[in-house]
Amino acid sequence: MDYTSSSYSWFDKISNTFNIRANGFILIDSKTGLCLDVRGVAQKEDAARLYIISKDAIDESCNGVVELRKSRILLRREPNCLIGLYTEAMPSS
């Protein structure tokens, strides 16, 4: 998928692939960890941290879940990028 094309709305495409309400999205370059785009509650500053913690959080199916700034973030590794879907944080036990 070409997430950088000006005619391609990655936010719309990704939001249609999940069956969960999202508060935000982040798109991170998988080679450099730089933020490519954000929407909603996601912040550009989250990119570096998510890039680093994704190495341990993502399993062999290329998916993972982390918590950051009161949000639960579903991560998906694609060939050229890391996608983060922000949802409400999991309740504390």
For each residue, the residues with C-beta under 8 A, 3 or more apart:
1: 8 10 13 78
2: 5 8
3: 8 10 27 36 37 78 80 81
4: 8 36
5: 2 8
6:
7:
8: 1 2 3 4 5 13
9: 12 13
10: 1 3 13 14 25 27 37
11: 14 15 25 37 39
12: 9 15 16
13: 1 8 9 10 16 17
14: 10 11 17 18 25 83 85
15: 11 12 18 22 25
16: 12 13
17: 13 14
18: 14 15 22 74 85
19:
20: 74 85 87
21: 87
22: 15 18 25 40 85 86 87
23: 40 41 71 86 87 88
24: 38 39 40 41 42 71 85 86
25: 10 11 14 15 22 37 38 39 40 42 83 84 85 86
26: 35 37 38 39 42 43 46 47 50 73 83 84 86
27: 3 10 35 36 37 38 81 82 83 84
28: 33 34 35 36 47 50 51 81 82 83 84
29: 32 33 34 35 36 80 81 82
30: 77 78 79 80 81 82
31: 80
32: 29
33: 28 29 47 48 51 52
34: 28 29 47
35: 26 27 28 29 38 44 46 47
36: 3 4 27 28 29 81
37: 3 10 11 25 26 27
38: 24 25 26 27 35 42 43 44 46
39: 11 24 25 26 42
40: 22 23 24 25 86
41: 23 24 69 71 86
42: 24 25 26 38 39 46 84 86
43: 26 38 46 69
44: 35 38 47
45: 48 49
46: 26 35 38 42 43 49 50 68 69 84
47: 26 28 33 34 35 44 50 51
48: 33 45 51 52
49: 45 46 52 53 68
50: 26 28 46 47 53 54 66 68 73 75 82 84
51: 28 33 47 48 54 82
52: 33 48 49 55
53: 49 50 56 57 66
54: 50 51 57 58 64 66 75 77 82
55: 52 58
56: 53
57: 53 54 64 65 66 75
58: 54 55 62 63 64 75 77
59: 62 63 64
60:
61:
62: 58 59 76 77 78
63: 58 59 74 75 76 77
64: 54 57 58 59 74 75
65: 57 72 73 74 75
66: 50 53 54 57 72 73 75
67: 70 71 72 73 89 90
68: 46 49 50 71 73
69: 41 43 46
70: 67 89
71: 23 24 41 67 68 86 87 88 89
72: 65 66 67 86 87 88 89 90
73: 26 50 65 66 67 68 84 85 86 87
74: 18 20 63 64 65 84 85 87
75: 50 54 57 58 63 64 65 66 82 83 84 85
76: 62 63 82 83 85
77: 30 54 58 62 63 82 83
78: 1 3 30 62 81 82 83
79: 30
80: 3 29 30 31
81: 3 27 28 29 30 36 78
82: 27 28 29 30 50 51 54 75 76 77 78
83: 14 25 26 27 28 75 76 77 78
84: 25 26 27 28 42 46 50 73 74 75
85: 14 18 20 22 24 25 73 74 75 76
86: 22 23 24 25 26 40 41 42 71 72 73
87: 20 21 22 23 71 72 73 74
88: 23 71 72
89: 67 70 71 72
90: 67 72
91:
92:
93:
